[in-house]
Amino acid sequence: MNHSELLSIAGNFGTPTYVYDADTIVQQYRKLQNSFKPLNVKLHYAMKALNNINVLRLLKHEGAGIDAVSIQEVHLGIRAGFLPKEIMYTPNCVSFSEIKEAVDLGVMINLDNLNILEQFGAYYGDSVNCCIRINPHIMAGGNSNISVGHIDSKFGISIHQIRHVTRIVEHYNISVVGLHMHTGSDILDADVFLRGANLLYDVAREFPDLQFMDFGSGFKVAYKDGDMATNVEQVGQRIAESFQEFCKWYGRELELWFEPGKYIVSESGSLLVRTNVVKQTTSTVFAGVDSGQNHLLRPMLYNAYHKIENISNPNGEKKLYSIVGNICESDTFGNDRLLNEVREGDVLSISNAGAYGFSMSNQYNARFRPAEVLIYDGESYLIRKRETIQDLIQNEVEIPALVQQEELVEID
Ligand SMILES: *Cc1c(COP(=O)(O)O)cnc(C)c1O
């Protein structure tokens, strides 16, 4: 997406608006798929990164499945046209009733604690296939909130509890067809993926009926100029080698699954915002924009770096700015950034906003969530309308006794 395309989208659809480029999504998907070429690899898109139905359908056309982390995501996936068998359901800390609902829908269930595993066995015996999420206790990832494999993590069943797992599995005759791990996000190093894989191969010796192994995700993308991204070709080649070796030992070709989110959609997206005020204080020049942490939480939540450009004034003199939102919090998109001179009304583009951007947005300060636009086949399509006041109040229920007399008169 070049700057003039983005600028015309801001003009046509208003701001703040998320824009995604379908070609980039497809390109990232194919790149990852091709990295594991010699293998029977299946990618389940982690839809929590960006769940617009059009993005889901785009990836369905590419042959992707879906990784869903809530029963609602399962429903959205089915609505987008995915078959239940193409959906992996990987919940955490859910009640058994939600597991039952997912089984009824026919999706693959990934169990991540011993109590639920035992309830699953007692209820279903060997009648429903399942996968088990193992926590290999590998410390990896860009931020403690998104590192999920470490010793203090709430995710998965500890690799040290395998004996307890097999005890339950044998007693209830549970049909374990998959093993899964997901150690975190923003993992750069191919060795980390390989270390995890090796640990999972060891666990697999205890499970003779496997059909697949799922190595999760965590592929890192470049946020800053000069940032490194995971070398997926290298990861692919090394995992492919070790996986083939493992399958030979296991005696059967298994499917290899991954569930990338960020890698597929992050770079496809930009958040377009308009500068409301340029404000000089004693210490700083602020560019205050018509969006905030309610629309893109990652800078505030993860201290994430998102590149910001002034697309309205590409030849302006470079100056130092702090780019902030309009929320009653110190919501900052970026500090001390060199931008082409920012004037009130200029449109800024915030990059790498495709993953965990819109999907983490909220209505704090009673602001509307942004519109979403997809550039597909050379056209820009509105794929989600900007919210309205109706969206803010539609679920609110009024207590009649609290309604003021004057208002009652008005209502009558
Ligand atoms: C969030 C998540 C993913 C996707 O992680 P990315 O870093 O966005 O690729 C994959 N699997 C599970 C279980 C997750 O919770």
PDBQT file of the ligand as one rigid body, heavy atoms in Angstrom, charges set to zero:
ROOT
HETATM    1  C1  LIG A 501      -2.230 -16.366  20.156  1.00  0.00    +0.000 C 
HETATM    2  C2  LIG A 501      -1.985 -17.766  19.796  1.00  0.00    +0.000 A 
HETATM    3  C3  LIG A 501      -1.365 -18.093  18.592  1.00  0.00    +0.000 A 
HETATM    4  C4  LIG A 501      -0.854 -17.049  17.609  1.00  0.00    +0.000 C 
HETATM    5  O1  LIG A 501       0.315 -16.434  18.025  1.00  0.00    +0.000 OA
HETATM    6  P1  LIG A 501       1.044 -15.383  17.060  1.00  0.00    +0.000 P 
HETATM    7  O2  LIG A 501       2.223 -14.939  17.817  1.00  0.00    +0.000 OA
HETATM    8  O3  LIG A 501       0.084 -14.291  16.766  1.00  0.00    +0.000 OA
HETATM    9  O4  LIG A 501       1.411 -16.107  15.814  1.00  0.00    +0.000 OA
HETATM   10  C5  LIG A 501      -1.238 -19.413  18.286  1.00  0.00    +0.000 A 
HETATM   11  N1  LIG A 501      -1.679 -20.385  19.117  1.00  0.00    +0.000 NA
HETATM   12  C6  LIG A 501      -2.277 -20.122  20.290  1.00  0.00    +0.000 A 
HETATM   13  C7  LIG A 501      -2.762 -21.215  21.140  1.00  0.00    +0.000 C 
HETATM   14  C8  LIG A 501      -2.437 -18.808  20.677  1.00  0.00    +0.000 A 
HETATM   15  O5  LIG A 501      -3.020 -18.539  21.847  1.00  0.00    +0.000 OA
ENDROOT
TORSDOF 0
